[in-house]
């Protein structure tokens, strides 16, 4: 059972293929039957309840003096409107009295983070740069990116768990940015709420008119979540677990935990805890089969070497052939892509219910690596596949807008740096 860790009311609710062009999209690009988005305002002192846990919704109701005997019912009502119907204003909640709606609107909002920029790739991948509200007096505000990847029968949202990253993986541009802070539960869940609102994935909303979002009577625009955006999720475990519980709640967003994957670079002590308390699918950013090379590619390996990491995977609660652990392996030309390394990978994973995602390296300005040749990737994949492991080669998506694996936020920072130089 997952243990929720709600904050005190005073903390939670303070008083009053590739390389071709890109195209930006704006709010009025999307037709709608009702209001799709309510952007958070830095000048609005009211905290937003969008992304709140049930316990936090209960605290909000107590803050407006709702009788304790009504709290459970009112929480269920709010939960339905926020997470099932995607309400962005309390006035939409017609089965709640006007008095209660008025009190809620005086103290709180349902605002989502502001979309500072939005890009759509030629392959349909969408990237949103979200501007967050300050969390305290020392916070100047921060920005994160999340990415939506559509396929014919499903859509995957790649969410961030931290602002920046602290791991400094040498092949990852995202990892070259300094860590600013952890995201709150609400900021993590808000990424899904933004995506579902923008994609018309709530009742009463229409999808974009470009035809790049999967649709149909039994198709959800966002059907899968991967914690593979900015940051290391297991360094923000409490907030990630609480966010997963909100995302998977059957009365609201209702995503199966088998469709939620948490990717880690190998924070060994937290892996068992994640499985025991929350139970999502697990992905491991492996990328090397020997400690000296992994120390270079993933410096966290110096603290938690490969053997310890794989032992933790063998013990991951719930791992089975039906719930295999995904091992991510970026293909770096002349670095980790030899047949000998493919055979060693097979040997290392013996006894672990696993599949191996081979990821063509996504280049970025100044990157010290090149992507392996396609023939090399195929040869590597064949060795792994013939040993009995699924070894799909991940098709690069969103490269033209720097939305592919390892590229998040870098384009934005580069553009902002140019703007600052121009001003100076």
C-alpha positions, -999 to 999 in steps of 0.1 A, spaced: 0 0 0 13 34 -9 17 58 20 6 93 12 26 121 29 3 152 28 19 184 39 4 205 67 -23 229 56 -1 259 62 25 245 38 1 231 12 -22 261 10 -6 294 22 -30 321 32 -42 349 10 141 116 -392 151 147 -388 167 180 -388 139 197 -407 120 228 -396 98 233 -366 66 251 -361 52 267 -330 16 263 -319 -4 285 -297 -35 283 -276 -59 295 -304 -46 266 -326 -69 243 -307 -107 244 -312 -127 239 -281 -162 236 -268 -154 250 -234 -124 265 -217 -94 242 -221 -68 259 -201 -65 282 -171 -29 293 -168 -15 300 -134 -7 336 -127 23 347 -107 3 376 -94 -26 354 -81 -19 344 -45 -44 316 -45 -29 281 -47 -42 257 -74 -59 225 -64 -51 209 -98 -28 180 -90 -37 178 -53 -40 145 -35 -72 135 -18 -57 144 16 -48 179 3 -83 184 -11 -96 175 23 -73 201 39 -85 227 14 -121 220 23 -114 223 60 -97 256 53 -130 270 40 -148 255 71 -167 226 54 -181 204 82 -160 173 88 -190 150 81 -191 164 45 -154 162 37 -153 127 22 -182 134 -1 -169 168 -12 -134 154 -19 -150 128 -41 -169 155 -60 -138 176 -65 -118 146 -75 -143 137 -102 -145 172 -116 -107 179 -116 -94 145 -127 -123 128 -147 -139 158 -163 -109 181 -164 -127 211 -149 -107 244 -150 -132 265 -130 -151 257 -98 -182 272 -116 -184 241 -138 -190 218 -107 -228 219 -109 -235 192 -83 -217 214 -56 -236 242 -40 -230 278 -52 -219 287 -16 -192 260 -15 -181 268 -51 -178 305 -41 -157 297 -10 -134 275 -30 -130 302 -57 -121 328 -31 -92 307 -17 -81 285 -45 -79 281 -83 -77 251 -107 -49 268 -127 -23 248 -146 13 258 -153 16 284 -181 27 270 -215 57 292 -222 63 275 -256 49 247 -276 64 229 -306 51 202 -329 75 179 -347 69 167 -383 63 133 -368 35 145 -345 56 147 -313 47 177 -291 69 194 -267 57 218 -240 78 242 -220 59 248 -188 65 278 -166 60 270 -129 49 293 -101 74 300 -74 71 276 -45 86 301 -19 101 335 -15 135 323 -27 121 307 -59 123 329 -89 101 305 -109 113 276 -130 107 259 -163 104 223 -172 96 204 -204 73 174 -211 69 156 -244 39 138 -260 46 110 -284 16 98 -305 12 64 -321 -16 50 -341 -33 33 -311 -19 51 -281 -1 82 -269 28 84 -244 35 114 -222 71 118 -210 71 138 -177 97 154 -157 103 149 -120 129 176 -112 139 210 -125 172 202 -141 193 172 -132 222 163 -109 235 131 -126 257 145 -153 255 115 -176 280 123 -204 257 114 -233 227 133 -221 223 171 -227 195 173 -201 220 160 -175 244 189 -182 220 214 -166 222 221 -129 196 208 -105 173 236 -93 148 217 -72 124 187 -70 89 190 -85 59 188 -62 32 162 -66 10 189 -81 36 200 -106 41 164 -118 4 157 -122 -1 191 -138 20 179 -168 -6 152 -175 -35 177 -170 -19 201 -194 -15 174 -220 -50 160 -217 -64 195 -219 -43 205 -250 -51 172 -267 -89 172 -261 -86 142 -239 -113 154 -214 -150 153 -219 -163 182 -239 -129 191 -255 -120 186 -291 -85 173 -303 -62 194 -324 -72 197 -360 -39 186 -375 -48 149 -373 -16 140 -354 -33 128 -322 -47 92 -321 -84 92 -318 -113 67 -319 -141 55 -296 -117 33 -275 -85 53 -279 -72 77 -253 -49 105 -265 -27 99 -234 -26 62 -225 9 58 -212 32 78 -188 70 75 -187 90 93 -160 119 98 -185 119 136 -187 141 160 -167 155 147 -135 161 114 -116 126 102 -103 140 82 -74 157 113 -60 121 127 -56 104 94 -47 77 106 -23 63 132 -48 66 107 -77 47 80 -58 20 104 -48 17 116 -84 14 80 -97 -14 73 -72 -33 103 -86 -27 93 -122 -38 57 -116 -68 64 -94 -98 46 -111 -122 75 -102 -102 101 -120 -73 99 -146 -75 61 -144 -42 51 -160 -31 15 -152 1 12 -133 12 -12 -160 11 18 -183 32 39 -160 70 35 -162 96 50 -139 131 52 -153 161 54 -130 198 57 -136 203 33 -107 194 48 -73 197 13 -57 183 19 -22 150 34 -36 143 7 -62 128 -18 -38 108 9 -21 93 21 -53 81 -14 -61 68 -22 -27 50 11 -21 38 20 -56 44 -8 -81 48 9 -115 68 -6 -143 106 -1 -139 131 10 -165 169 11 -159 192 35 -178 221 9 -182 241 19 -213 272 -1 -204 281 -36 -193 314 -28 -175 318 -5 -145 347 15 -159 327 26 -189 295 31 -170 314 52 -145 321 75 -174 287 74 -190 266 73 -158 287 87 -129 261 74 -104 276 40 -111 306 49 -89 282 48 -60 260 20 -71 279 -3 -95 263 -26 -120 263 -57 -98 244 -39 -70 220 -24 -95 212 -57 -112 207 -74 -78 181 -47 -69 164 -55 -102 162 -92 -95 145 -83 -62 121 -57 -77 86 -65 -63 63 -77 -89 88 -83 -116 78 -112 -138 76 -122 -175 43 -103 -176 59 -72 -159 94 -72 -174 120 -46 -164 131 -24 -194 169 -18 -197 177 12 -218 209 11 -238 220 41 -258 240 31 -289 273 51 -290 295 46 -320 327 28 -311 320 31 -274 295 5 -262 282 -11 -294 304 -42 -301 292 -77 -304 312 -86 -273 293 -61 -253 260 -74 -266 269 -109 -254 280 -95 -220 247 -77 -217 229 -110 -222 250 -127 -196 245 -99 -171 207 -100 -174 204 -137 -169 176 -145 -145 160 -110 -148 126 -108 -166 138 -81 -190 135 -64 -224 162 -42 -238 154 -9 -255 182 0 -279 182 38 -283 200 55 -312 220 83 -297 203 117 -302 229 143 -310 231 178 -295 254 207 -301 289 199 -288 281 162 -280 312 141 -275 296 110 -291 281 98 -324 252 74 -331 262 39 -340 257 29 -376 225 12 -384 242 -21 -393 260 -21 -360 227 -15 -341 210 -44 -360 239 -67 -353 237 -58 -316 199 -63 -316 202 -97 -333 226 -110 -306 203 -99 -278 171 -112 -296 187 -146 -304 194 -150 -266 157 -148 -259 152 -111 -251 130 -86 -268 153 -59 -282 133 -32 -300 152 -3 -315 135 28 -303 126 50 -333 139 86 -326 109 109 -322 109 147 -322 145 152 -331 137 183 -352 124 201 -321 150 186 -297 123 166 -279 141 132 -282 156 113 -254 184 133 -237 176 166 -254 150 182 -231 153 219 -223 186 223 -241 171 241 -271 152 265 -248 182 274 -229 202 280 -261 176 303 -275 173 322 -242 211 326 -241 210 342 -276 182 365 -265 202 377 -235 233 383 -257 212 404 -281 198 425 -253 233 431 -238 
